[in-house]
Amino acid sequence: MYLTLVSREEFGPVRKLGYIYHNLANLHIETNTLDSAVWYLDKSIILKNEIGNDRELSSDYFIYGDIYMKQEKFEKAVEAYEKVRDLNFDNAIGDIDFEVSLKLSYAYYALSDHKKAAENFVTYFEQC
């Protein structure tokens, strides 16, 4: 793998490549080419895991959640959004938990888990 050959001093360009992959994934979501979006997110996550950037990883998993919601893969959406919460355990990204709570409420509702849907909606509402 390319990253095993990269020194710590060179993580700047690797980080930028992660941003590029992330943005290309967003473009593919806009054009509804979700398989391509997933391909770019996979690449972005590999890079961000290598340099240990949890903050940026959480935004990739957030997009995964959105893709899975569009595909009606609600269990996978829940996993992705919960991963965002795990990576943002210290609330370093501000409003992300606000958005994740709302999206989780939709996903749990679609799975007919009304209790968890309500809990997440209350969490969302409390942050309004």
C-alpha positions as CSV (number, residue, x, y, z in Angstrom):
1,M,0.0,0.0,0.0
2,Y,1.2,3.5,-0.8
3,L,0.8,4.9,2.6
4,T,3.2,2.5,4.3
5,L,5.9,4.3,2.3
6,V,4.9,7.8,3.3
7,S,6.7,9.5,6.2
8,R,4.9,11.6,8.8
9,E,6.3,14.7,7.2
10,E,4.4,13.9,4.0
11,F,1.0,13.5,5.6
12,G,0.0,17.0,4.4
13,P,-0.4,15.8,0.8
14,V,-2.0,12.6,1.9
15,R,-4.5,14.6,3.9
16,K,-5.3,16.7,0.9
17,L,-5.9,13.6,-1.2
18,G,-8.3,12.4,1.5
19,Y,-10.2,15.7,1.0
20,I,-10.3,15.2,-2.7
21,Y,-11.7,11.7,-2.4
22,H,-14.3,13.1,0.1
23,N,-15.3,15.8,-2.3
24,L,-15.5,13.4,-5.2
25,A,-17.8,11.2,-3.1
26,N,-20.1,14.2,-2.5
27,L,-20.2,15.0,-6.2
28,H,-21.2,11.4,-7.0
29,I,-24.0,11.6,-4.4
30,E,-25.3,14.7,-6.1
31,T,-25.4,12.8,-9.4
32,N,-26.9,9.8,-7.7
33,T,-24.0,7.5,-8.7
34,L,-23.8,6.0,-5.2
35,D,-21.5,3.1,-6.0
36,S,-18.9,5.6,-7.2
37,A,-19.5,7.7,-4.1
38,V,-18.8,4.6,-1.9
39,W,-15.6,3.8,-3.9
40,Y,-14.3,7.3,-3.2
41,L,-15.3,7.2,0.5
42,D,-13.5,3.9,0.9
43,K,-10.3,5.5,-0.4
44,S,-10.8,8.5,1.8
45,I,-11.3,6.4,4.9
46,I,-8.1,4.3,4.1
47,L,-6.1,7.5,4.0
48,K,-7.7,9.1,7.1
49,N,-7.3,5.9,9.1
50,E,-3.6,5.8,8.2
51,I,-3.0,9.3,9.5
52,G,-5.4,9.0,12.4
53,N,-7.8,11.8,11.7
54,D,-11.0,11.0,13.6
55,R,-12.6,14.4,12.9
56,E,-12.4,13.9,9.1
57,L,-13.3,10.2,9.4
58,S,-16.5,11.1,11.1
59,S,-17.6,13.3,8.1
60,D,-16.9,10.3,5.8
61,Y,-19.1,8.0,7.9
62,F,-21.7,10.7,8.0
63,I,-21.8,10.6,4.2
64,Y,-22.0,6.8,4.3
65,G,-25.1,7.1,6.5
66,D,-26.7,9.4,3.9
67,I,-25.9,7.0,1.1
68,Y,-27.4,4.1,3.0
69,M,-30.5,6.1,3.8
70,K,-30.9,6.8,0.0
71,Q,-30.5,3.1,-0.7
72,E,-32.9,2.3,2.1
73,K,-30.3,0.2,3.9
74,F,-31.3,1.5,7.3
75,E,-29.4,-0.8,9.5
76,K,-26.2,0.2,7.7
77,A,-27.2,3.8,8.0
78,V,-27.5,3.4,11.8
79,E,-24.1,1.8,12.0
80,A,-22.5,4.6,10.0
81,Y,-24.2,7.4,12.0
82,E,-23.3,5.6,15.3
83,K,-19.7,5.5,14.1
84,V,-19.9,9.3,13.7
85,R,-20.9,9.6,17.3
86,D,-18.1,7.2,18.4
87,L,-15.5,9.3,16.5
88,N,-17.0,12.5,17.8
89,F,-17.2,11.4,21.5
90,D,-15.8,14.6,22.8
91,N,-18.2,16.7,20.6
92,A,-15.2,18.2,18.8
93,I,-17.3,18.8,15.7
94,G,-20.0,20.9,17.3
95,D,-23.3,20.5,15.5
96,I,-22.6,17.1,14.1
97,D,-24.4,15.3,17.0
98,F,-27.4,17.5,16.3
99,E,-27.6,16.3,12.7
100,V,-26.8,12.7,13.5
101,S,-29.6,12.6,16.1
102,L,-32.1,13.7,13.5
103,K,-30.9,11.3,10.9
104,L,-30.8,8.4,13.4
105,S,-34.4,9.2,14.4
106,Y,-35.4,8.7,10.7
107,A,-33.3,5.5,10.3
108,Y,-34.7,4.0,13.5
109,Y,-38.2,5.0,12.5
110,A,-37.8,3.2,9.1
111,L,-36.6,0.1,11.0
112,S,-39.8,0.4,13.2
113,D,-37.7,0.9,16.3
114,H,-39.9,3.7,17.5
115,K,-38.3,3.9,21.0
116,K,-34.9,4.7,19.6
117,A,-36.4,7.0,17.0
118,A,-38.1,9.0,19.7
119,E,-34.9,9.0,21.9
120,N,-32.9,10.4,19.0
121,F,-35.5,12.9,18.1
122,V,-35.6,14.2,21.7
123,T,-31.8,14.5,21.6
124,Y,-32.1,16.4,18.4
125,F,-34.9,18.6,19.8
126,E,-33.0,19.4,23.0
127,Q,-30.1,20.7,20.8
128,C,-32.3,23.0,18.8
